[in-house]
């Protein structure tokens, strides 16, 4: 990592118990408790004076004193940016770890808690249901935590729940009902199943989940309290029997190293390469928002065009109706004109006939008159 890693040991003897790989990765070690620590050369230090940004407590098995819990609170309030506390399932002696983790979380005012139950997955696993291969599915605002990482090992995990500190009531966290202020980073697959490994009288029953429940269950969740980021996981990211940082297990390739690095970079505020990932994702979200707004405007414009088209169509229909009405009136008028023209033609024809008859009579009378005049003239000539 691009920083220093220190391990707190109970005594010098514990140094020899560290895995050789782990020893090669740490920058140094401290001896004592969270409220009373010394360097190997005997110098007294505190969590705050170490100038560290992240405190990881992986699967504790020994109760913390009130002074140690106060030291954690002071650290987060003054110097520390984040706390990553990890528990276990209820498989013995897991409930001890669960109780210790929940006590710390309650003291810090966090609504996150580990329930007294286990999660198994008959489908997404490393050759055994309790070797859960969990899915990294952070919410949109933290999607960069999934950079280069899709799945991690949660070996014998518990399950994260929501606890109302005012009433003491517990509730399950579901993909479609994540409480406000809580972000779930890692889920089991939809094939997850709740199991009780230590039911009464040997242990406690789950407070938010019950044996037999199925679905996607929260494995790693986050809550920001004031300026401190609280990370809670139902299995350890480092240390432990088989931690989340594992890269391969029973032939299953995993993204543990990348995921743990992403979480550490983000929790410490350093970000490293995630700065570019987050920046790119933000630009993509902004582009999606702009595209969505443009599509909305186009849809609105299309609606207005459709509305205008409808209005024009209505007006065209009204105009067509008026034109048809005028056309009908013109046709009626033409019919009347034609009728009048026919009547007038008939009247004229009748008048022509009458006039023709009168002229014939006149012509006949004139003919008779002429004949009479001629006859009279002939008679006059003969008498002479």
C-alpha positions in Angstrom: 0.0 0.0 0.0 1.0 3.6 -0.5 1.4 4.1 3.2 2.5 2.5 6.5 0.9 -0.4 8.2 1.4 -1.0 11.9 0.2 -4.0 14.0 -0.7 -3.9 17.7 0.5 -6.9 19.6 -0.1 -7.9 23.2 3.6 -8.7 23.7 6.9 -9.2 21.8 6.2 -12.9 21.8 3.2 -12.4 19.5 5.5 -11.1 16.8 6.8 -14.6 16.1 3.2 -15.8 15.6 2.7 -13.5 12.6 2.6 -15.1 9.2 5.9 -14.5 7.4 4.1 -12.7 4.5 2.3 -10.4 7.0 5.5 -9.6 8.7 7.1 -8.6 5.4 4.2 -6.2 4.7 4.0 -4.3 7.9 5.9 -1.1 8.5 6.3 -1.8 12.2 4.5 -3.0 15.4 3.3 -1.7 18.7 2.9 -3.4 22.0 0.1 -3.0 24.5 -3.6 -2.0 24.3 -5.4 0.6 22.3 -5.2 3.1 25.2 -1.6 2.2 26.2 0.8 1.5 23.4 4.6 1.5 23.2 7.0 1.2 20.4 9.6 -1.6 20.4 12.1 0.9 21.9 9.7 1.7 24.8 8.3 5.1 23.6 4.7 5.7 24.6 2.3 6.6 21.8 -1.5 7.0 21.3 -3.8 6.3 18.4 -3.9 10.1 17.7 -0.2 10.7 17.9 0.5 7.9 15.4 -1.1 10.2 12.7 -2.8 7.2 11.2 -6.0 7.5 9.0 -7.5 4.1 9.4 -7.9 1.7 12.3 -8.7 -2.0 11.5 -10.0 -4.3 14.2 -10.3 -7.8 12.6 -12.5 -10.3 14.4 -11.6 -9.4 18.0 -11.9 -12.3 20.6 -10.9 -10.3 23.7 -13.2 -7.8 25.3 -12.1 -4.1 25.0 -11.9 -2.1 28.2 -13.9 1.1 28.6 -10.6 3.0 28.3 -9.8 1.3 24.9 -13.3 2.1 23.6 -12.8 5.7 24.7 -9.5 5.8 22.9 -11.2 4.7 19.7 -13.8 7.4 20.1 -11.2 10.1 20.7 -9.2 8.8 17.7 -12.2 9.1 15.4 -13.2 12.5 16.8 -9.7 14.1 16.5 -7.5 12.3 14.0 -8.8 9.1 12.5 -10.8 9.2 9.3 -12.1 5.7 9.5 -12.6 2.5 11.5 -13.0 -0.9 9.9 -14.3 -3.4 12.4 -14.9 -7.0 11.4 -16.7 -9.9 13.1 -17.6 -13.5 12.4 -20.5 -15.8 12.1 -22.2 -17.4 15.1 -20.1 -20.5 14.6 -18.3 -21.1 17.9 -16.7 -19.0 19.3 -18.1 -16.4 16.8 -20.8 -15.0 19.0 -18.0 -13.6 21.3 -16.6 -11.6 18.4 -20.1 -10.5 17.4 -20.8 -9.1 20.9 -17.5 -7.3 21.1 -18.0 -5.7 17.7 -21.5 -4.6 18.6 -20.4 -3.1 21.8 -17.9 -0.9 20.0 -20.4 0.1 17.4 -23.0 1.1 20.0 -20.4 3.2 21.9 -19.7 5.0 18.6 -23.3 5.7 18.0 -23.5 3.5 14.9 -26.7 1.9 13.8 -24.8 -1.0 12.2 -24.5 -4.3 14.0 -23.7 -7.9 13.4 -26.5 -10.3 13.9 -26.2 -13.6 15.8 -26.5 -15.8 12.7 -24.5 -17.1 9.7 -24.8 -16.8 6.0 -24.3 -19.7 3.6 -24.6 -19.9 -0.2 -25.2 -23.2 -1.9 -24.4 -21.7 -5.3 -21.9 -18.9 -5.0 -19.1 -20.5 -3.0 -15.6 -22.0 -3.0 -16.7 -25.7 -2.9 -18.6 -25.4 0.3 -21.8 -23.4 1.3 -20.0 -21.7 4.2 -17.1 -20.5 2.0 -19.3 -17.8 0.6 -18.1 -16.0 -2.6 -19.8 -12.6 -2.0 -20.5 -9.9 -4.7 -19.1 -6.4 -4.6 -22.1 -4.2 -5.4 -21.7 -0.7 -4.0 -24.3 2.0 -4.5 -23.9 4.5 -7.3 -22.1 7.2 -5.3 -19.5 4.6 -4.2 -19.3 2.6 -7.4 -15.6 3.2 -7.7 -15.1 0.8 -4.8 -15.9 -2.0 -7.3 -13.0 -0.9 -9.6 -11.3 -4.1 -10.8 -13.2 -6.1 -8.2 -16.4 -8.2 -8.5 -16.2 -10.9 -5.8 -14.4 -11.7 -2.6 -14.2 -14.6 -0.2 -16.3 -14.4 3.0 -15.3 -17.5 4.8 -17.9 -18.5 7.4 -19.5 -15.0 7.5 -22.1 -13.5 9.7 -24.6 -10.9 8.5 -24.9 -7.1 9.0 -28.1 -5.7 10.5 -29.6 -2.3 11.4 -30.1 -1.4 15.0 -32.2 1.5 16.3 -30.2 2.7 19.3 -33.2 4.6 20.7 -35.5 1.7 20.9 -33.1 -1.2 20.8 -35.0 -2.8 17.9 -33.2 -4.6 15.1 -34.2 -4.9 11.4 -32.9 -6.7 8.4 -31.2 -4.8 5.6 -32.4 -5.8 2.2 -31.4 -4.7 -1.3 -34.7 -2.9 -1.9 -34.8 -1.4 1.6 -31.4 0.0 2.8 -31.9 2.4 5.7 -31.0 6.1 5.1 -27.4 6.8 5.9 -26.3 3.2 5.3 -24.4 2.0 2.3 -23.9 -1.7 1.6 -20.8 -2.5 -0.4 -20.8 -6.3 -0.5 -23.8 -8.6 -0.7 -24.2 -12.3 -0.8 -25.7 -13.7 -4.1 -29.5 -14.0 -4.2 -29.0 -17.6 -3.2 -27.8 -16.7 0.3 -29.4 -18.5 3.2 -29.5 -17.7 7.0 -28.2 -20.5 9.2 -28.1 -20.8 13.0 -24.9 -22.5 14.1 -25.3 -21.7 17.8 -29.0 -21.7 18.7 -30.3 -21.5 22.3 -29.4 -22.7 24.9 -25.8 -22.6 23.6 -26.1 -19.2 21.9 -28.5 -16.5 20.8 -31.0 -16.4 18.0 -30.7 -13.8 15.3 -32.3 -10.5 16.1 -33.1 -9.3 12.6 -32.7 -12.5 10.6 -34.1 -16.0 11.1 -32.8 -19.4 10.1 -34.2 -20.4 6.7 -34.4 -16.8 5.4 -33.1 -16.6 1.8 -32.0 -13.8 -0.5 -29.1 -11.3 -0.8 -27.7 -10.5 2.6 -25.3 -7.6 3.5 -21.7 -8.6 4.1 -19.9 -5.2 4.3 -21.7 -2.0 5.1 -20.7 1.6 5.8 -22.0 4.5 7.9 -20.5 8.0 8.2 -20.9 9.5 11.6 -19.8 13.1 11.8 -16.4 13.1 9.9 -15.7 9.4 10.6 -16.4 6.5 8.3 -17.4 3.3 10.1 -17.0 0.1 8.0 -18.5 -3.1 9.3 -17.9 -6.5 7.8 -19.1 -9.9 8.8 -15.7 -11.4 8.1 -12.2 -10.1 8.4 -10.5 -8.3 5.5 -7.1 -9.2 6.9 -5.8 -11.7 9.4 -8.2 -14.5 10.5 -8.3 -18.0 9.2 -9.0 -17.1 5.6 -9.5 -13.3 5.2 -11.3 -11.3 2.5 -8.0 -10.2 1.0 -7.6 -13.8 -0.4 -6.9 -13.9 -4.1 -7.7 -17.6 -4.8 -9.4 -20.3 -2.8 -10.2 -23.9 -3.8 -9.6 -23.0 -7.4 -11.9 -19.9 -7.4 -10.3 -16.7 -8.5 -11.1 -13.8 -6.3 -10.7 -10.0 -6.2 -9.8 -9.7 -2.5 -6.5 -7.8 -2.9 -8.0 -5.2 -5.2 -11.1 -4.8 -3.1 -9.3 -4.3 0.2 -7.0 -1.8 -1.5 -10.0 0.1 -2.8 -11.6 0.2 0.6 -8.4 1.4 2.3 -7.7 4.1 -0.4 -11.2 5.4 0.0 -11.5 5.2 3.8 -8.2 7.0 4.3 -9.1 9.8 1.9 -6.0 9.2 -0.2 -7.9 7.6 -3.1 -4.8 7.0 -5.2 -5.8 5.6 -8.6 -9.4 5.7 -7.5 -9.4 9.5 -8.0 -9.3 8.9 -11.8 -11.9 6.2 -11.6 -14.2 8.3 -9.5 -13.7 11.3 -11.8 -14.5 9.3 -14.9 -17.6 7.8 -13.3 -18.7 11.3 -12.3 -18.3 12.5 -15.8 -20.3 9.5 -17.0 -23.0 10.2 -14.5 -23.1 13.9 -15.5 -23.3 12.8 -19.2 -26.1 10.4 -18.4 -27.9 13.2 -16.5 -27.5 15.5 -19.5 -28.6 12.8 -21.8 -31.6 12.1 -19.6 -32.5 15.8 -19.5 -32.1 16.0 -23.3 -34.4 13.0 -23.7 -36.9 14.5 -21.3 -36.8 17.7 -23.4 -37.3 15.8 -26.6 -40.1 13.8 -25.0 -41.7 17.1 -23.9 -41.2 18.6 -27.3 -42.7 15.5 -28.9 -45.7 15.8 -26.6 -46.1 19.5 -27.6 -45.7 18.6 -31.3 -48.3 15.9 -30.9 -50.6 18.3 -29.1 -50.1 21.0 -31.9 -50.6 18.3 -34.5 -53.9 17.3 -32.8 -55.0 21.0 -32.7 -54.1 21.5 -36.4 -55.9 18.2 -37.3 -58.9 19.4 -35.4 -58.8 22.8 -37.1 -58.3 21.1 -40.5 -61.3 18.9 -39.8 -63.4 21.9 -38.8 -62.2 23.8 -42.0 -63.0 20.7 -44.1 -66.4 20.5 -42.5 -67.0 24.2 -43.4 -65.7 23.7 -46.9 -68.1 20.7 -47.3 -70.9 22.8 -46.0 -70.1 25.6 -48.5 -69.7 23.0 -51.3 -73.1 21.6 -50.4 -74.7 25.1 -50.5 -73.0 25.8 -53.8 -74.3 22.5 -55.2 -77.8 23.4 -53.9 -77.5 26.9 -55.5 -76.3 25.4 -58.8 -79.3 23.0 -58.7 -81.7 25.9 -58.2 -80.0 27.9 -61.0 -80.2 24.9 -63.3 -83.9 24.6 -62.3 -84.6 28.2 -63.0 -82.6 28.1 -66.2 -84.7 25.1 -67.3 -87.9 26.9 -66.3 -86.8 30.0 -68.2 -85.9 27.9 -71.3 -89.3 26.3 -71.2 -91.0 29.6 -70.9 -89.1 31.1 -73.7 -89.9 28.0 -75.9 -93.6 28.4 -75.1 -93.4 32.1 -75.9 -91.7 31.4 -79.1 -94.4 28.9 -80.0 -97.1 31.4 -79.2 -95.4 34.2 -81.2 -94.9 31.8 -84.1 -98.6 30.9 -84.1 -99.6 34.6 -84.0 -97.3 35.4 -86.9 -98.8 32.6 -88.9 -102.3 33.9 -88.3 -101.1 37.4 -89.3 -99.5 36.1 -92.4 -102.6 34.2 -93.3 -104.8 37.3 -92.8 -102.4 39.3 -94.8 -102.5 36.7 -97.5 -106.2 36.7 -97.6 -106.3 40.5 -97.7 -103.9 40.5 -100.6 -106.0 37.9 -102.4 -109.0 40.0 -101.7 -107.3 43.1 -103.1 -106.2 41.3 -106.2 -109.7 39.9 -106.7 -111.2 43.3 -106.3 -108.7 44.9 -108.7 -109.5 42.2 -111.3 -113.2 42.8 -111.0 -112.7 46.5 -111.4 -110.8 46.0 -114.5 -113.4 43.8 -116.0 -116.2 46.3 -115.3 -114.4 48.9 -117.4 
